[in-house]
Structures are given as structure tokens and as C-alpha cells.
């Protein structure tokens, strides 16, 4: 799927990649979802399916937080307070910890809620606000949303599919 260039393409990319991701998540046994068998977001680390979903929720919530602060005229700490762009592995670990008590069913519900909030956010914006105005440094809001939703959704789906193949799950 090409990189979205406008509001409609962004909505389609998120919805399509999210549907594919949820299809892969739908039949994962809860007991397997907690095993750390996937390559983690930091070098030489392992993560579970639950960690992967927590990571997606964490980034989605950051997108919403960034937009909320910007819309109120507040300064935004990118990527998040206490983290620099070269510390994304540490931020991933924070996301895992934030949601470590949630089972896969709860995580899927939270990811669904977060994704729906992001879709509503996009719907509330004009194409100009999403793609014709620099929003963070040289990046548009649409690009920042895409980098933290549809692209990671596709990556997560691919990781899960590969893991399922190894586990011989359908």
C-alpha cells in the first residue's frame, strides 16, 4: 500500500491495516500471547504479542496526546516527556510496562478504542490541516499519524503472521 498523501488515503490505510492486524490477533490463544517470543523493539530483547499490542496502544495514545496539547497551544515533548527520539527502545519498554497487567482481550479492546479515537481525530481535520501544513518540524500531522498507526499496524501484522507460521497456528 502506498504512503498516504491525503486524508482519504490516510483513513483507508489505517482502516485496511487495522482490519488485517485484528484478523491476525483474533485467534491467538491467551496463554501464548504472554510468551516473549518475538524480537523486541530494542536490540537483543524479546517481547510478547501482548507487548506488541501495548506498543501500538502506546503510540496511538501519544498521537492523541500530541494533538490535544497542540490544540490547546501547549508545548509538546516529542516523542514523550523524558524520552528523546534516540531512546525509542526505552519508550517501547515503558509501553510494555504501562499495559503489563492487561490480557490480550483487554489490550485488543484498548487498541480498538485508541484506533477509533484517531480515526475521529482525522475526520475532524481538513486535508489542509493534515497534509498541507508543517505540524512538527518538517512533518505534517497526517504523516505523524501514519508513522504511528497504519505503518506499525502493518509491521505488527507481519510479525504476528511470521510468529504464527513458526507456531503452526492458523
Secondary structure, 3 states (H helix, E strand, C coil): CCCCCCHHHHHHHHHHHHHHHHHHHCCCCHHHHCCCCEECCCCCCEECHHHHHHHHHHHHHHHHHHHHHHHCCCCCCCCECCECHHHHHHHHHHHHHHCCCCCHHHHHHHHHHHHHHHHHHHHHCCHHHHHCCEEECCEEHHHHHHHCCHHHHHHHHHHHHHHHHHHCCC
